Amino acid sequence: TLTGAGLVSITGSGSGTWSGGILSGNLATQGSSTLNLGGGTKYLNGGTLSNAGTLNWSAGNIEIYADSTLTNSGTLNLGGLTSFGLTTGTGLGGCCSQTYTLTLNNNGTLNANVGTGNSVFLGNYSSGWARYGNVALNNNGNLNVNSGTLAINAGGGAGSGTSAGTFTIASGAILNFAGGSQTLSSASTEAGAGTLAISGGTFTGNGAE
C-alpha cells in the first residue's frame, strides 16, 4: 500500500513493477523510466498515477475505490485483456452502488494493443457484482487502437470527457464509445481504416476526420 501526500518517483532509466496492492498516494515515472503493470488486481483509492516515461499494462484489473487520476505525458501501452477503471464497492470505498471516476488525461501517446478479437474496457459496470466504473477520457495527445477493441464506459459507465487530440484506429480495430459523454473539439482528428463505433452515451463530434 502506498499512501500519503508525498510523491514517489521512478527516475532515470530505472524500472518498476506494480503487480498488486493499493495506491492512495502519488506515483510518477520520469524521463526514460518504465513502470510495468502486471500480476493480479491493482487498486486506485484516490491516488494519482503520472507517467512521463513508459507505462505498460499487461495483466490484472485496475479497480478504483475513490475518484482517482491517471495522467500520461509519455507512452501508455494497454495490452491486458481486462478492465481499467472497473470499480467494486467492497473493501475500500464503501458498499455496492458506490460510483467513482477515473480521470484519464492522455497528453502523450496511448496505444491499445489488444489483439484481434479481444477487448479492453475503460470504465465498466457489472450488475451481478454491483460494480460501477466511470472513465473520464481527455485525449489531448495521440490515442492509437492498433488491434482489438477499446471500449470506453461499456455497460453503463458514465464518465464525461473532452478531447482535442488524435484518434487513430488501425484496420480491423475498433474504438467504441459505449457510454458516458465524449466531446471532440474542432482540433481533434480521427484517422485510420478501422471502425469508430458509438453504441451508447452522448457523443459530440466537432473534430475533423
Secondary structure, 3 states (H helix, E strand, C coil): CECCCCEEEECCCCEEEECCEEECCEEEECCCCEEEECCCCEEEECCEEEECCEEEECCCCEEEEECEEEEECCEEEECCCCEEEECCCCCCCCCCCCCCEEEEEECCEEEEECCCCCEEEECCEEHHHCEECEEEEEECCEEEEEECEEEECCCCCCCEEEECCEEEECCCCEEEECCCEEEECCCCEEECCCEEEECCCEEEECCEC
